[in-house]
Structure formats: C-alpha cells, structure tokens
Amino acid sequence: MNNQNLLIYQLPHLHEIMSELEDYLNFKVIEASNQKSLDEQIKSISNCLILTKKKNLKFKNYIVINEVPIKISKLIEKINIQLLKQKFNDQSEIIINNYKINLNSREIYQDDKKLKLTEKEIQTILYLSNNKKPTTSDELQSKVWRYQKDLETHTVETHIYRLRKKFLNFFSDNNFIISEKDGYKIK
C-alpha cells in the first residue's frame, strides 16, 4: 500500500465494500460521515481523493459517484486515474523562493500573478536553482543549451537579461536571478 488516501464521504455502503477490498488496493480507505468529519480528515491526511455523491465540494480533488450501480472495476479504474493525475500534478509543481513553477503549463506564480515562460527559461531557472554556487555562462551554455563550450555566443547572456527583465516588469523583482563575478545565481 502506498501513501494515497481514499476518503469516502457520506457513502457508507461504498465505504464498507472498499474497506473489504483495501488489502488489494493501492490506497488507504477512510470514511467521513458528515461535513465536520470530512474537514477533520482532510486536515489530518495528505494525498487525499474524495469519493462523494455531492457536487461542488470546496475541495479540488474528488470524484462524484452519481451513476449507481457501478462496476467495482470501473470505479477502481476511475480512482486510479484520478490518483495518477493528482500525483502528476503534484510532481509538476516546484517551489523556488516565493515562486511556484508549474512544469506542465510552463508558468511561474507568485500570489495571484502568473507569468508564462518558455521551455529554456524553465530549464535555466531549474538549473540555477539546483546549484548552490554561481553558474557560469559557459556551464549554462553547455548544460541547458547543449552548445559546445568553445562556441562564441551571447545566447546565455541574452536569455538571462530577458528573463531578469520579465521578472522585474511582471513581479517587480530585480533580485530573482543575480549576477555575481563567478556567474549567475538564484537568490
């Protein structure tokens, strides 16, 4: 069993069935019989998928069960697909300083502002954020752009300049990528 949790809300018969199958499933089955119980469970567990008959829950990750009877194999398939989507989305979001980067949409967020980035901009930010020491233009040229080290080009400098300008104009952040004597660094 892994760390995925299936929270069944106000569906006691379904909870009973899924509990009997829990040893054969790849998630833990938990019941919430009322709103208070649901709120408490959500606060105490992570990686939660809610099965419910209610639409428009205030939670983002749920499946509405309104077509009954339903084959258990179809239900488990729906659950697994939703859990995979959730895992994919969770893995695609990276936090760097005060920003969140969504690798799927190639957007960077801060509060309610979001900025679209290019693939190379994302790769540059990720490479710089993974290095604790400043990164030279030659290293970025080699590792991010896959250019030869001895190739004379200003691609890196141009991209860094444009990326810093985007952050300044959009987020009013002039210090996200800083230039030091040894190279570039995310502060």
Contacts in CASP RR format, 6 or more apart in sequence:
PFRMAT RR
TARGET T0000
AUTHOR 0000-0000-0000
METHOD contacts of the structure
MODEL  1
MNNQNLLIYQLPHLHEIMSELEDYLNFKVIEASNQKSLDEQIKSISNCLI
LTKKKNLKFKNYIVINEVPIKISKLIEKINIQLLKQKFNDQSEIIINNYK
INLNSREIYQDDKKLKLTEKEIQTILYLSNNKKPTTSDELQSKVWRYQKD
LETHTVETHIYRLRKKFLNFFSDNNFIISEKDGYKIK
1 22 0 8 1.000
1 25 0 8 1.000
1 26 0 8 1.000
1 27 0 8 1.000
1 28 0 8 1.000
2 26 0 8 1.000
2 27 0 8 1.000
3 46 0 8 1.000
3 47 0 8 1.000
4 26 0 8 1.000
4 27 0 8 1.000
4 28 0 8 1.000
4 47 0 8 1.000
4 49 0 8 1.000
4 83 0 8 1.000
4 87 0 8 1.000
5 27 0 8 1.000
5 28 0 8 1.000
5 30 0 8 1.000
5 45 0 8 1.000
5 46 0 8 1.000
5 47 0 8 1.000
5 48 0 8 1.000
5 49 0 8 1.000
6 18 0 8 1.000
6 25 0 8 1.000
6 27 0 8 1.000
6 28 0 8 1.000
6 29 0 8 1.000
6 30 0 8 1.000
6 48 0 8 1.000
6 49 0 8 1.000
6 51 0 8 1.000
6 79 0 8 1.000
7 30 0 8 1.000
7 31 0 8 1.000
7 32 0 8 1.000
7 38 0 8 1.000
7 41 0 8 1.000
7 42 0 8 1.000
7 45 0 8 1.000
7 48 0 8 1.000
7 49 0 8 1.000
7 50 0 8 1.000
7 51 0 8 1.000
8 14 0 8 1.000
8 15 0 8 1.000
8 18 0 8 1.000
8 29 0 8 1.000
8 30 0 8 1.000
8 31 0 8 1.000
8 32 0 8 1.000
8 50 0 8 1.000
8 51 0 8 1.000
8 52 0 8 1.000
9 32 0 8 1.000
9 38 0 8 1.000
9 50 0 8 1.000
9 51 0 8 1.000
9 52 0 8 1.000
9 54 0 8 1.000
9 57 0 8 1.000
10 32 0 8 1.000
10 33 0 8 1.000
10 34 0 8 1.000
10 52 0 8 1.000
10 53 0 8 1.000
10 54 0 8 1.000
11 51 0 8 1.000
11 52 0 8 1.000
11 53 0 8 1.000
11 65 0 8 1.000
12 31 0 8 1.000
12 33 0 8 1.000
14 51 0 8 1.000
14 65 0 8 1.000
15 29 0 8 1.000
15 31 0 8 1.000
17 72 0 8 1.000
18 25 0 8 1.000
18 29 0 8 1.000
19 29 0 8 1.000
19 31 0 8 1.000
21 29 0 8 1.000
21 72 0 8 1.000
22 28 0 8 1.000
22 29 0 8 1.000
25 76 0 8 1.000
26 80 0 8 1.000
26 83 0 8 1.000
27 49 0 8 1.000
27 79 0 8 1.000
27 83 0 8 1.000
30 41 0 8 1.000
30 45 0 8 1.000
31 37 0 8 1.000
32 38 0 8 1.000
32 40 0 8 1.000
32 41 0 8 1.000
38 50 0 8 1.000
41 48 0 8 1.000
42 48 0 8 1.000
42 50 0 8 1.000
42 59 0 8 1.000
47 86 0 8 1.000
47 87 0 8 1.000
47 90 0 8 1.000
48 61 0 8 1.000
49 61 0 8 1.000
49 62 0 8 1.000
49 63 0 8 1.000
49 79 0 8 1.000
49 82 0 8 1.000
49 83 0 8 1.000
49 86 0 8 1.000
50 57 0 8 1.000
50 59 0 8 1.000
50 61 0 8 1.000
50 62 0 8 1.000
50 63 0 8 1.000
51 62 0 8 1.000
51 63 0 8 1.000
51 65 0 8 1.000
51 79 0 8 1.000
52 62 0 8 1.000
52 63 0 8 1.000
52 64 0 8 1.000
52 65 0 8 1.000
53 64 0 8 1.000
53 65 0 8 1.000
53 66 0 8 1.000
54 64 0 8 1.000
55 64 0 8 1.000
55 66 0 8 1.000
61 82 0 8 1.000
61 86 0 8 1.000
63 78 0 8 1.000
63 79 0 8 1.000
63 82 0 8 1.000
65 75 0 8 1.000
88 104 0 8 1.000
89 104 0 8 1.000
92 102 0 8 1.000
92 103 0 8 1.000
92 104 0 8 1.000
93 100 0 8 1.000
93 101 0 8 1.000
93 102 0 8 1.000
93 103 0 8 1.000
94 100 0 8 1.000
94 101 0 8 1.000
94 103 0 8 1.000
94 126 0 8 1.000
95 101 0 8 1.000
96 125 0 8 1.000
96 129 0 8 1.000
96 186 0 8 1.000
97 176 0 8 1.000
97 186 0 8 1.000
97 187 0 8 1.000
98 110 0 8 1.000
99 108 0 8 1.000
99 109 0 8 1.000
99 110 0 8 1.000
99 171 0 8 1.000
99 176 0 8 1.000
100 108 0 8 1.000
100 109 0 8 1.000
100 110 0 8 1.000
101 107 0 8 1.000
101 108 0 8 1.000
101 109 0 8 1.000
101 117 0 8 1.000
101 122 0 8 1.000
101 125 0 8 1.000
101 126 0 8 1.000
102 108 0 8 1.000
102 109 0 8 1.000
103 122 0 8 1.000
105 116 0 8 1.000
106 116 0 8 1.000
106 117 0 8 1.000
106 118 0 8 1.000
106 119 0 8 1.000
106 122 0 8 1.000
107 114 0 8 1.000
107 115 0 8 1.000
107 116 0 8 1.000
107 117 0 8 1.000
108 114 0 8 1.000
108 115 0 8 1.000
108 117 0 8 1.000
108 125 0 8 1.000
109 115 0 8 1.000
110 171 0 8 1.000
113 170 0 8 1.000
113 171 0 8 1.000
115 166 0 8 1.000
115 167 0 8 1.000
115 170 0 8 1.000
115 171 0 8 1.000
117 125 0 8 1.000
117 166 0 8 1.000
120 144 0 8 1.000
120 145 0 8 1.000
120 159 0 8 1.000
121 159 0 8 1.000
121 163 0 8 1.000
121 166 0 8 1.000
123 144 0 8 1.000
124 140 0 8 1.000
124 144 0 8 1.000
124 159 0 8 1.000
124 160 0 8 1.000
124 163 0 8 1.000
125 163 0 8 1.000
125 177 0 8 1.000
125 186 0 8 1.000
127 135 0 8 1.000
127 140 0 8 1.000
127 143 0 8 1.000
127 144 0 8 1.000
128 135 0 8 1.000
128 140 0 8 1.000
128 177 0 8 1.000
128 184 0 8 1.000
128 185 0 8 1.000
128 186 0 8 1.000
129 186 0 8 1.000
131 185 0 8 1.000
133 182 0 8 1.000
133 185 0 8 1.000
134 180 0 8 1.000
134 181 0 8 1.000
134 182 0 8 1.000
134 183 0 8 1.000
134 184 0 8 1.000
134 185 0 8 1.000
135 183 0 8 1.000
135 184 0 8 1.000
135 185 0 8 1.000
136 182 0 8 1.000
136 183 0 8 1.000
136 184 0 8 1.000
137 156 0 8 1.000
137 157 0 8 1.000
137 183 0 8 1.000
137 184 0 8 1.000
138 149 0 8 1.000
140 156 0 8 1.000
140 160 0 8 1.000
140 184 0 8 1.000
141 147 0 8 1.000
141 149 0 8 1.000
141 151 0 8 1.000
141 153 0 8 1.000
141 155 0 8 1.000
141 156 0 8 1.000
142 148 0 8 1.000
142 149 0 8 1.000
144 156 0 8 1.000
145 155 0 8 1.000
145 156 0 8 1.000
147 153 0 8 1.000
147 155 0 8 1.000
160 177 0 8 1.000
160 179 0 8 1.000
160 184 0 8 1.000
163 177 0 8 1.000
164 174 0 8 1.000
164 176 0 8 1.000
164 177 0 8 1.000
167 173 0 8 1.000
167 174 0 8 1.000
167 176 0 8 1.000
167 177 0 8 1.000
168 174 0 8 1.000
175 187 0 8 1.000
176 186 0 8 1.000
176 187 0 8 1.000
177 184 0 8 1.000
177 185 0 8 1.000
177 186 0 8 1.000
177 187 0 8 1.000
178 184 0 8 1.000
178 185 0 8 1.000
178 186 0 8 1.000
178 187 0 8 1.000
END
